[in-house]
Amino acid sequence: MRITTLGVLVLPLLLSGAPQKPRVQVTANEAQRRVDITIDGQPFTSYIWPATLKKPVLYPLRSAKGTIVTRGYPLDPRPRERVDHPHHVGLWLNHGDVNGLDFWNNSDAITGDRVAKMGTIVHRAIVEAKSGADRGELAVAMDWLRPDGKAIVHERTRFVFSGTADSRVIDRLTTLTADAEKVVFKDNKEAFLGMRVARALEQPYDKPEILTDASGTPGAAPVADNTGVSGEYISSEGLKGDAVWGTRGRWTLLHGTVEQQPVTLAILDNPSNPGFPTYWHARGYGLFAATPLGQAALVNGKAPLNLPLEPGASVSFRYRVLILNGTAAPEDIEKRYQAFAQQGS
């Protein structure tokens, strides 16, 4: 068919042949030190490396409904948040004792003699940023630095982002390679894959704490206020609440209600990981971490589980993080775990 308007030949558009925009968008903005991930046009998370942090992180994390499930403090404080542990930001991976250096606790709050004992993880390069119909991928290079700026560990991490109408999924494959000196990741409870969750996903707690006010400013005095706090941990071994801390399991979930939306978070360990099944550093105040090398630190009487790397040697870790709408049953998480455990790299 031809349509002529004012003597000009116009051909109709074949809309069915127009290229479709990928559902999962991975958009790099190196000038702003970030890579943004959206699914179906909605923000999911961002890989960020601001100068104010001592490690790159994914921040914030959102559910498929757009509900933010990670704490805002210290980057973007929200009302009624705890103001402890300024190094707990979003979702990260690091370790508390690598050749005597603490990569876990480092932040701008560290001063004095402690600075010389801290390690820093710096972003080096975006290796690949790929959008897709079913998943987006981001590959990055980082270095783990001593205080003098020398790299002792080179990190290569590949993130895979996916989601449905009721789920968001992050796969993280991280390979750590020792530089020119032997590296020892020592048994430590402050490791490895960690996230700091929103206030509503904490477990109820009676001890008074400093909380932010309506403007996000820390209050003047501690208060005991569990309004809206609804979280509960459940491990693959059937343990619940505080009983999960310091125990081993294939996975652990955390469910609660955020902004009137029920949500379930889960971290899945992988059988290929050192220290599998991992120990869980799952704290009621909102720290949710898989700690594969915490055998002595978390369980009295156990022999230390250290991880040495000779110069040039590498080790890899694989994890999956789930953010699900609703209150997921342990049986559902186990089914998802089995699929992850059998999946190739």
ROFIDO-714280 format. One line per field, with one value per residue (C-alpha): residue number from 0; y, z, x. Coordinates in steps of 0.5 Angstrom, whole numbers, plus 2048, in hexadecimal, padded with zeros to 3 digits. Example, Ala and Ser with C-alpha at 12.3 -4.5 7.8 and 13.67 -1.06 7.14 Angstrom:
residues 2
nr = c(0, 1)
v = c(7F7, 7FE)
w = c(810, 80E)
u = c(819, 81B)
END
This chain:
residues 345
nr = c(0, 1, 2, 3, 4, 5, 6, 7, 8, 9, 10, 11, 12, 13, 14, 15, 16, 17, 18, 19, 20, 21, 22, 23, 24, 25, 26, 27, 28, 29, 30, 31, 32, 33, 34, 35, 36, 37, 38, 39, 40, 41, 42, 43, 44, 45, 46, 47, 48, 49, 50, 51, 52, 53, 54, 55, 56, 57, 58, 59, 60, 61, 62, 63, 64, 65, 66, 67, 68, 69, 70, 71, 72, 73, 74, 75, 76, 77, 78, 79, 80, 81, 82, 83, 84, 85, 86, 87, 88, 89, 90, 91, 92, 93, 94, 95, 96, 97, 98, 99, 100, 101, 102, 103, 104, 105, 106, 107, 108, 109, 110, 111, 112, 113, 114, 115, 116, 117, 118, 119, 120, 121, 122, 123, 124, 125, 126, 127, 128, 129, 130, 131, 132, 133, 134, 135, 136, 137, 138, 139, 140, 141, 142, 143, 144, 145, 146, 147, 148, 149, 150, 151, 152, 153, 154, 155, 156, 157, 158, 159, 160, 161, 162, 163, 164, 165, 166, 167, 168, 169, 170, 171, 172, 173, 174, 175, 176, 177, 178, 179, 180, 181, 182, 183, 184, 185, 186, 187, 188, 189, 190, 191, 192, 193, 194, 195, 196, 197, 198, 199, 200, 201, 202, 203, 204, 205, 206, 207, 208, 209, 210, 211, 212, 213, 214, 215, 216, 217, 218, 219, 220, 221, 222, 223, 224, 225, 226, 227, 228, 229, 230, 231, 232, 233, 234, 235, 236, 237, 238, 239, 240, 241, 242, 243, 244, 245, 246, 247, 248, 249, 250, 251, 252, 253, 254, 255, 256, 257, 258, 259, 260, 261, 262, 263, 264, 265, 266, 267, 268, 269, 270, 271, 272, 273, 274, 275, 276, 277, 278, 279, 280, 281, 282, 283, 284, 285, 286, 287, 288, 289, 290, 291, 292, 293, 294, 295, 296, 297, 298, 299, 300, 301, 302, 303, 304, 305, 306, 307, 308, 309, 310, 311, 312, 313, 314, 315, 316, 317, 318, 319, 320, 321, 322, 323, 324, 325, 326, 327, 328, 329, 330, 331, 332, 333, 334, 335, 336, 337, 338, 339, 340, 341, 342, 343, 344)
v = c(800, 807, 80E, 814, 81B, 821, 81E, 81A, 812, 810, 808, 805, 803, 7FC, 7FC, 7F4, 7F5, 7FA, 7F8, 7F7, 7FA, 7F5, 7F4, 7F4, 7FA, 7FB, 802, 805, 80C, 80C, 814, 813, 80C, 808, 803, 803, 7FC, 7FD, 7F7, 7F9, 800, 800, 801, 7FB, 7FD, 800, 7FE, 804, 806, 80D, 810, 810, 808, 804, 7FE, 7FE, 7FC, 7FA, 800, 800, 7FA, 7FA, 7F5, 7F4, 7F8, 7FE, 7FD, 7FF, 7F9, 7FC, 801, 808, 80A, 80D, 80F, 811, 810, 80F, 810, 80B, 808, 805, 809, 804, 800, 806, 801, 7FD, 7FF, 7FB, 7F5, 7F4, 7EE, 7EF, 7EC, 7EE, 7EB, 7EB, 7EB, 7EE, 7F4, 7F5, 7F6, 7F5, 7FB, 800, 807, 80E, 80E, 80A, 80F, 80F, 809, 804, 807, 803, 7FD, 7FE, 7FB, 7FE, 7FB, 800, 7FF, 7FF, 7FE, 7FC, 7F6, 7F5, 7F8, 7F4, 7F4, 7EF, 7EC, 7E7, 7EA, 7EF, 7EE, 7F3, 7F0, 7F5, 7F5, 7F7, 7F7, 7F6, 7FB, 7FC, 802, 804, 803, 7FC, 7F7, 7F0, 7ED, 7EE, 7ED, 7EC, 7EB, 7EA, 7EC, 7E9, 7ED, 7EA, 7EA, 7E9, 7EC, 7EA, 7E9, 7EC, 7E8, 7E9, 7E4, 7E6, 7E2, 7E5, 7E2, 7E5, 7E4, 7E5, 7EA, 7E9, 7E7, 7E2, 7E4, 7E1, 7E2, 7E0, 7DD, 7E3, 7E5, 7EB, 7E8, 7E7, 7E8, 7ED, 7F2, 7F7, 7F7, 7FC, 7FD, 7FA, 7F3, 7F3, 7EF, 7F2, 7F4, 7F7, 7FB, 802, 805, 80B, 80C, 811, 816, 818, 81C, 816, 81A, 815, 817, 819, 813, 80C, 809, 802, 803, 7FC, 800, 7FC, 7F8, 7F1, 7ED, 7E5, 7E1, 7DA, 7D5, 7CF, 7CB, 7CE, 7D2, 7D9, 7E0, 7E1, 7D9, 7DA, 7DE, 7DA, 7D4, 7D1, 7D0, 7D0, 7D6, 7DB, 7DF, 7E5, 7E7, 7ED, 7F3, 7F9, 7FF, 7FA, 7F6, 7EF, 7ED, 7E7, 7E8, 7E2, 7E0, 7DA, 7D7, 7D2, 7CB, 7CE, 7D3, 7D2, 7D1, 7CE, 7CE, 7D5, 7D8, 7DD, 7E4, 7E5, 7EB, 7ED, 7F5, 7F4, 7F1, 7EB, 7E7, 7E1, 7DF, 7D9, 7DA, 7DB, 7D5, 7D6, 7DE, 7DB, 7D5, 7D4, 7CE, 7CD, 7CD, 7D3, 7D3, 7D7, 7D8, 7D9, 7DB, 7DB, 7E0, 7E0, 7DB, 7DC, 7DA, 7DB, 7DC, 7DC, 7DE, 7E0, 7E5, 7E5, 7EA, 7E8, 7EB, 7E8, 7E3, 7DD, 7D6, 7D3, 7CD, 7D2, 7D5, 7CE, 7CD, 7D3, 7D1, 7CA, 7CE, 7D2, 7CD, 7C9, 7CF, 7CF, 7D5)
w = c(800, 7FE, 801, 7FE, 802, 7FE, 7F9, 7FE, 7FE, 805, 806, 80C, 812, 813, 81B, 81C, 819, 81E, 823, 82A, 82F, 834, 83A, 83F, 83E, 840, 83F, 841, 843, 845, 846, 84B, 84E, 84D, 849, 849, 848, 846, 845, 841, 841, 849, 84D, 850, 853, 851, 852, 855, 857, 85A, 85D, 864, 864, 865, 860, 85A, 85C, 859, 85C, 85D, 85C, 85A, 85A, 853, 856, 857, 85F, 861, 866, 868, 86D, 86A, 870, 86F, 867, 868, 86F, 870, 876, 87C, 879, 87E, 87D, 87F, 87A, 875, 871, 870, 869, 864, 862, 862, 862, 866, 86C, 873, 873, 86D, 86F, 875, 871, 873, 86C, 870, 875, 871, 870, 870, 878, 879, 87C, 880, 880, 87D, 876, 875, 877, 872, 86A, 865, 85F, 858, 852, 84C, 846, 843, 83F, 83C, 83D, 839, 839, 837, 836, 83C, 83F, 840, 841, 844, 845, 849, 84B, 852, 856, 85E, 860, 866, 869, 865, 85F, 85D, 85A, 85E, 85B, 854, 853, 84D, 84E, 84A, 84C, 848, 84A, 848, 84A, 849, 84B, 852, 853, 852, 852, 853, 851, 853, 851, 854, 852, 857, 855, 859, 856, 858, 85F, 862, 865, 86B, 86C, 873, 877, 879, 87A, 876, 86F, 86A, 866, 86A, 86A, 86E, 86E, 86F, 876, 875, 874, 87A, 880, 886, 88B, 892, 893, 892, 88C, 888, 882, 87D, 87E, 878, 875, 875, 87A, 880, 886, 88D, 891, 890, 890, 890, 88A, 886, 882, 87B, 87D, 87A, 878, 879, 877, 875, 873, 86E, 875, 878, 87D, 87E, 880, 884, 884, 87D, 87F, 87F, 87C, 875, 870, 868, 868, 86D, 86C, 86F, 86F, 871, 86F, 86C, 86A, 86B, 866, 868, 866, 866, 865, 865, 864, 861, 861, 85C, 85D, 859, 85E, 863, 86A, 867, 86B, 86D, 874, 875, 878, 878, 87E, 880, 87F, 878, 875, 871, 86F, 86C, 870, 86D, 871, 878, 87B, 881, 881, 882, 885, 88C, 88B, 884, 880, 87C, 875, 871, 86A, 867, 860, 85D, 858, 852, 855, 854, 858, 856, 85A, 857, 85A, 858, 85C, 85B, 85D, 85C, 85D, 862, 868, 865, 868, 869, 864, 85F, 861, 861, 85A, 857, 85B, 858, 851, 852, 855, 84F, 84A, 846, 847)
u = c(800, 802, 800, 801, 801, 802, 806, 80A, 80B, 80A, 80B, 808, 80C, 80D, 80C, 80D, 814, 816, 81C, 819, 81D, 820, 81C, 822, 826, 82E, 830, 837, 838, 83F, 83F, 83A, 83E, 838, 835, 82D, 829, 821, 81C, 816, 818, 818, 81E, 821, 828, 82F, 836, 839, 840, 840, 846, 842, 842, 848, 846, 841, 83A, 833, 82E, 829, 825, 81E, 818, 814, 80F, 814, 815, 81C, 81E, 825, 827, 828, 82D, 832, 831, 82A, 827, 820, 81C, 81C, 823, 828, 82F, 834, 839, 83A, 83E, 837, 835, 830, 833, 83A, 840, 846, 84A, 84C, 853, 857, 85F, 85D, 859, 852, 84E, 847, 847, 84A, 846, 847, 846, 84D, 852, 858, 85D, 857, 858, 85F, 85B, 855, 855, 851, 84E, 84E, 84A, 84F, 84B, 844, 846, 83F, 838, 833, 82C, 827, 820, 820, 827, 82C, 833, 838, 840, 844, 84C, 84E, 854, 855, 85A, 85F, 85F, 865, 861, 864, 85F, 85F, 859, 856, 84F, 84B, 843, 83D, 836, 830, 82A, 823, 81C, 814, 80E, 80F, 816, 81D, 824, 82B, 830, 837, 83E, 844, 84B, 851, 858, 85E, 863, 86A, 86A, 867, 860, 85C, 855, 854, 84F, 84A, 843, 843, 843, 841, 83A, 836, 830, 82D, 826, 820, 81E, 817, 81B, 81F, 81D, 819, 81E, 81D, 824, 823, 827, 829, 824, 823, 81D, 818, 81E, 823, 827, 82A, 825, 828, 827, 826, 81F, 81B, 817, 815, 80F, 80F, 815, 812, 818, 81A, 81F, 81E, 824, 824, 825, 81E, 821, 81E, 81F, 826, 827, 829, 82F, 836, 833, 834, 82F, 82E, 82A, 826, 820, 81E, 817, 813, 80E, 811, 80C, 806, 809, 80B, 812, 817, 81F, 823, 82B, 82C, 833, 836, 839, 83F, 841, 847, 844, 83D, 838, 83A, 839, 834, 835, 82E, 82D, 826, 828, 828, 82F, 82E, 834, 837, 83E, 841, 848, 845, 845, 849, 847, 83F, 840, 844, 849, 849, 850, 851, 84F, 854, 855, 85C, 85D, 864, 867, 863, 85E, 856, 850, 849, 842, 83B, 835, 82E, 829, 822, 81D, 816, 80F, 80B, 80D, 811, 810, 817, 815, 815, 81C, 81E, 81C, 81F, 825, 826, 825, 82B, 82F, 82E, 82F, 836, 83A)
END
